[in-house]
Amino acid sequence: MSVLVYVEQIEGKFKKSVFEAVSYAKAIADKLGTTLTAISIGNVPESELSALGKYGASSVLNVAAEELKNFVNQAYASVIAEAAAKESADVVVLSNSFSGKGLSPRIAVKLKAGLVDGAVDLPDLEGGKFAVKKSAFSGKAFAVTEITAAKKVIALSPNAFGVKESPVEAVISSFSPAIKPTDLTAIVKEIVRATNKVSLPDAEIVVSAGRGLKGPENWGMIEELADLLGAATACSKPVSYADWRPHAEHVGQTGITISPNLYIAIGISGAIQHLAGVSSSKVIVVINKDPEAPFFKVADYGIVGDAFDVVPKLIEALKAHKA
């Protein structure tokens, strides 16, 4: 018996959410008194793979098949399930990222496993049970799900556990799974990524704005504030639908669900659909000139004021602090 963690790579690099998933999987392995194996799919330098040992992965399976160079949901799920069988892994862990949300149910079906997605804490093993706390109702509540199946798949919410070092030497080995042609019926031809920006799903700080900015020409101060904070930028649904900002920045129930340590909402009223995507944020700061804006009811801190007055003052204060 062991624990297997899937480590998602992007252009040969691992992001913070990967190290968080490895840290979480290592903590589960320690609770179960077993070892942790990581599986990486794609072309990843050996130095990157070795770094997984810093967070507790004593073994790393490297799948470098050319046909799996780009992410293919069904094929990746088959590979991870095959690796779980090879390692006799009773628990499979992965990040609840874009790809993780598609992979976790497929892996669970292939392994006939119980699934918890959106996990926010370590499993409770008291009394021989395996119960996992997870976010529910679009982040508005928590649920505790007990997995009774012999095999278990857990998708960890980003920023829920933290990165924790548990250094071991990682032994890297090649893994050549059987790739079925039926798993490759959908092929990704091209992936276009935003460059020179903090990734929104992985960001610890997010600066977001809505229709209160009045138009796309006013987004310069939002980007400047985000740059000063080392933050990602986001927006509300109406803003993305009006093409003021890219759809990749839309956070909310129909957009990206995020859980940063700090979420700053500027000129956003706080409709329930938007709140569903950001309510897991650890600290929420709201800037809005309407004191009755719904967002203030869930905010940890609020500023009643015009964004065009408040944000420039915040920028000045941050520049002065950094100086």
N, C-alpha and C positions, 0 to 999 in steps of 0.2 A: 504494500500500500504506500502511496506517496501523494504529493500535491503537485499539480501541473499548472503553470501560469503562462498564458499567451502574452507575448510582448510585441506590441504593434510598433512597426518601424515606419518612418516616413523619410524617404530618400536616404536610407542607410543610417538614420539617427533615431534614438529613443527620446521621447519627451518625458516630462515630469510625471504624467499620469501612468506611464509604464513603471517607473521606479516606485510609485505609490502602490500599484497593483502587486509588484514583486514583494514589497514590504508587507503588504496585507497577507499575501499568500504564505510568506515565511512565518508570520505570526500564527496562521492557522496550522501550518506544518508543526510548529513548536507545540501547539496545544494538543495535537494528535500524536506527538512523539515520532514524527516521520521526517522525510527529506523533501526538498523542493527542487523541482526541475522546471526550467523555462524552455519554451519553444518559440523560435523566431523564424518567420517566413520571409524570404527575400534576401537581397544582397546586402549584408551588413558586415562591416569590418570587424575583424577579430577583437580589436581593442574595445569596440562597443559591446560586443558579446561578453567579453571578460569582465566589463564593468558591472554586469548584473550580479556578480559574486559579492560585490560590496553591499548588496541589499539582501543577501541570503540565498541566492540560487547556486546550489552546489554542482548542478549539472545543466548544460545548455544544449538543446537540440537545434541544429542549424539546418533549415531547409532552403536550399539555394536553387531550386528548379527554375529554369528560364520561363516556363509557362505560368509560374506564380509570381513573376516579377511585379505585376500590378495586382491589387486586391480583387479577388473574385470570391464573393460571399460563400457560395456552396462548396467550392473547392477548398477554401481555407478551413471551413467547418469540418470537412472530411479529413483533412490533414491533422487538425487538432484532435479530433476524435480518435484517429488512428494512433497518434502519439500517446493519448491517455491510455489506450489499451496496451500499448507497448510498455509503458511505465507502470502499469497496474495502478493508475491514479484514480482514487475514489473522489477526489475534489479537483475541479477545474476552475481556475480564477482568471478573469480578464477584466479590462476596464470597460465601463458602460459608456463607451465613446460612440461616435457615429457607426463605426464598423462593429463595435462590440454589441450594439443593440440588435444588429442583424445576425451576428454570429451566435450569441448565447442561446437563443431558442433552437437553432439548428443543431448545435453541439448537443444540447440536452436531449433532443429527439434521437439523434444517432446513438447516444450512450444510454438511452432510456433512463435519464437522470431527472431529479428534481431541480427546479430552477428558481433562483432569486435574483432579480435584476434591480439595480438601484440600491444595492446594499450600502449601509452607512456605518456599520459596526462589525466587530468580530462575532463569529457564531458563539452562542451560549451552548456549551456541551454538558451542562449540569444534568445529572440523572440519565445520562446516555442519550439525550436528545440532541438535535442539531438545529437550533433556532437562530434565524438571522433577522436583524432589524433592517428595514428598508424604507425608503420614501414611498408615499402613497398619495393618491388623489392629486397628481401633478405637483407634488412637493408640499401640499398643504397639511399633510399628516404623516405619521409613521405607522408601519405595521410590522408585526413580528411573525415571520413565516417559518414554520417548522418543516424541514425536509425529512421525509421518512424513507425516501428511496435510497438504495445502496450507493448510487452515484449522485454527485451533487455538482451543479454549475452555479457559480456566483459571479455576477457582473457588478463591480464596485463603482459607485458614483465618484467622479473626479472630485478632488479636494475634500473627500470625506474622511480619509484615514491619515494622510500625511506620509512623507517619505522618512523611513527609519533605517538607519544603517545596521547591518548584522553581518560583518565581513566574513566571507569564506572564499576558498579558491574555487573558481568555476571551471569545471572540466567541459570543454567544448567538443562536441562530436557531430558529424554529419548525419542527417536523417533523410532517407530517400523513400518517402511513402508512395504507395500505389495511387497514381492520379487517374481518375476515371474520365474518359472523354465527355461523359454526360454531366460532369461537374463543371465543364468549361464551355457550356453553351452560351453563357454571357461573358463577353470579354471586354475589359476596359481598354479603350484605345488611347485615351489621353486624360490626364488629370491636371487641371489648372489650379494652382494654389496661390493664395495671397502671400506676397513676399514682404520682408522688412517690417512685419507686424507681429505682435504678440498673438498667439493662437487663442481664439475666443473660448473654446471648451476647456483649455488648460490654464487660462488666465487666473491669477490670484486676485487681481484688481480689474474691474470693468467700469468704464465710463460710458454711459448710455444716454441717448437723447431722443426726444420725440418731436411732435408737431409744434411744440413751444419754441423751437428754433426758427420757425417761420419759412425756412427754405434751405436748400443744400449749400447755398453760398455762405451760410453762417457756421458751417461745421468746422472751420479752421480752429476756433477756440476749443472745441471738443477734442480735436486731435492733439492740440498743443497741451491741454490738460492731461490727456492720456499719456503723451510722451514724457511729461514731467514725472508722472506717477509710475511709469513702466507698465502701463495698463493696456488692455485691449479696448477697442471701441465697439459699441453695439447700438442698436436702435429699436424702436417700436415697430409694430406691424404696419401702421399707416405710412410711416416714413419709407419703409422698404417697398411697399406697394406703389408709392408715388415715385419710386426710382430716385429718391434723394440720396439713398445709401444702398450698397449692395445687399442682395437678399441673404448673403452669408452672414450678415451682421444682425439679422432679425432674431431677437430673443423673445420667447413667449411660448404659449401652448402649441401654436402652429409653426413655431420656429425652433431655435436651439434652446434647450434647457441647460442652465448653467448653475454652478454653486461656488462662486468665488468667495474669497475671504472678505472682500469689500465691493459692494455694488453701488455706484453713484448714478442716480436717475435724475436727469435734467430735462425739465419741460415735458414730463410724461405724467399723465393723469393717474395711471395705475389701474387700468381696466383688469378684470379678473383673468382674462386670457393672458395678459402680460405678466401678472403676478404669478401665474402657474409656472412660468418658465424661470423665475428668478427668486422665488420665495425660499429656496434652500441656501441663499447667500447668508454668510455668517453675520455681516453687518450691512445694513441698507441705509444709504444717505439720500434724501430726496430734496431737490431744489425745484420749487414751483411757486409761481406768484398767486395761485389759487389756494387759500388756506383750507378749503373744503375738498381738495383733491383726495381721492380714495387712498392714494399711495402713502399719505401721512399716517394712516391707521396702522400700517405694518412697518413703518420706518423706525429705525433705531435713533436716527438723528434727522432733523428736518430744518430747512431754511425756507421761510416764506419770503420770496423776493423774485425779481425779474432775472432770468438767466443772464441777460445781457449786462446786468449790473454785478451779479454775484460771481459768475465764472471768471471774468477778467481779474477781479480782486483775489480770487483763489490762486490764479496763475501768478499774479504779482507776489503773493505771500510765499508760494512754493519756490519761486525763483530767488527770493530774498533768503529763504531758509537754506537753499542749496548753496548760495553764495557764501 
